[in-house]
Amino acid sequence: MNAALEDSYGWRLLWSYLALMFLGVFGVHRFYLGRWRTGLVYLCTGGICGLGVLVDFVLLPCMALDIEDGNVKDETVEDETG
């Protein structure tokens, strides 16, 4: 399979939804999308008692799109010089 196709938005969204459906309470979908801090929160709280998992079914397309734009919120470090 083409490397560019494997990293496309559609594939990232598909794998994220699969991780959310089967391992969402462990935060695997958030780790996959580079949001390791909230992934740890989900891991420790069971997906915030399952409510966060339900919310993520709506928010997941935006989270996958943020990776494509380079706007991952958990990993961003602001440069204070400019």
HUVEN-V191593 format. One record per residue. PSI is psi in whole degrees, 0 to 359 (999 if undefined). Layout:
BEGIN
psi
PSI
PSI
END
This chain:
BEGIN
psi
146
137
324
325
324
332
17
164
318
316
319
319
318
310
326
317
321
316
322
317
320
331
24
324
344
357
18
322
326
321
317
324
8
10
69
331
312
334
320
321
315
320
319
337
7
45
35
56
29
341
323
326
318
319
323
339
331
321
344
319
323
321
321
326
326
326
319
324
352
25
46
117
323
331
355
130
121
137
118
356
343
999
END
